[in-house]
Amino acid sequence: MTDQQLYLAIGIPCLTILASMVLNMLQIFAIRGDVKDIRGEMKDLRTEVSGEMKDLRTEVNTKLDLILAKFYEHDAEIAG
């Protein structure tokens, strides 16, 4: 076996492994970027839902206060 054959026998598999490792790292970085984007979108959605829930609670409390006021008004009429 000549030196050139030895270099090819060792070099080609090493280059193939190195290239596959580089491609895997690129894929991992791409996936990490996608996950960060999804986390950002989820945070925005949580903020939006939290604001809507706060508005809904305020609306429900306002309506409950109105119902209680009418109840006490009718109770006073009945008792009076």
C-alpha positions as CSV (number, residue, x, y, z in Angstrom):
1,M,0.0,0.0,0.0
2,T,1.4,3.4,-1.0
3,D,1.3,6.5,1.1
4,Q,-1.2,8.1,-1.3
5,Q,-3.6,5.1,-0.9
6,L,-3.2,5.3,2.9
7,Y,-4.0,9.0,2.9
8,L,-7.1,8.4,0.8
9,A,-8.2,5.4,2.9
10,I,-8.0,7.5,6.1
11,G,-8.7,11.0,4.7
12,I,-12.0,10.4,2.8
13,P,-13.8,8.8,5.8
14,C,-12.5,11.6,8.1
15,L,-13.6,14.3,5.7
16,T,-17.0,12.6,5.4
17,I,-17.4,12.5,9.2
18,L,-16.3,16.1,9.6
19,A,-18.7,17.3,6.9
20,S,-21.6,15.4,8.5
21,M,-20.8,16.9,11.9
22,V,-20.7,20.4,10.4
23,L,-24.1,19.8,8.7
24,N,-25.5,18.5,12.0
25,M,-24.3,21.6,13.8
26,L,-25.9,23.8,11.2
27,Q,-29.2,22.0,11.6
28,I,-29.0,22.3,15.4
29,F,-28.5,26.0,15.1
30,A,-31.4,26.3,12.8
31,I,-33.7,24.3,15.1
32,R,-32.6,26.5,18.1
33,G,-33.5,29.6,16.1
34,D,-36.9,28.2,15.3
35,V,-37.5,27.3,19.0
36,K,-36.5,30.8,20.0
37,D,-39.0,32.2,17.5
38,I,-41.7,30.0,18.8
39,R,-41.0,31.0,22.4
40,G,-41.2,34.6,21.4
41,E,-44.6,34.1,19.7
42,M,-45.8,32.1,22.8
43,K,-44.8,35.0,25.0
44,D,-46.6,37.5,22.9
45,L,-49.7,35.3,22.9
46,R,-49.6,34.9,26.7
47,T,-49.4,38.7,27.0
48,E,-52.3,39.2,24.7
49,V,-54.5,36.6,26.4
50,S,-53.6,38.0,29.8
51,G,-54.7,41.5,28.7
52,E,-58.0,40.0,27.3
53,M,-58.6,38.1,30.5
54,K,-58.1,41.3,32.5
55,D,-60.6,43.2,30.3
56,L,-63.0,40.3,30.6
57,R,-62.8,40.2,34.4
58,T,-63.4,44.0,34.5
59,E,-66.5,43.6,32.3
60,V,-67.8,40.7,34.4
61,N,-67.3,42.6,37.6
62,T,-69.0,45.6,36.2
63,K,-72.0,43.5,35.2
64,L,-72.1,41.8,38.5
65,D,-72.1,45.1,40.3
66,L,-75.0,46.2,38.2
67,I,-77.0,43.0,38.9
68,L,-76.3,43.4,42.7
69,A,-77.4,47.0,42.6
70,K,-80.7,46.1,40.9
71,F,-81.2,43.2,43.3
72,Y,-80.7,45.5,46.3
73,E,-83.0,48.1,44.7
74,H,-85.8,45.5,44.3
75,D,-85.2,44.1,47.8
76,A,-85.6,47.6,49.2
77,E,-88.9,48.0,47.2
78,I,-90.2,44.7,48.6
79,A,-89.2,45.5,52.1
80,G,-90.3,49.2,51.9
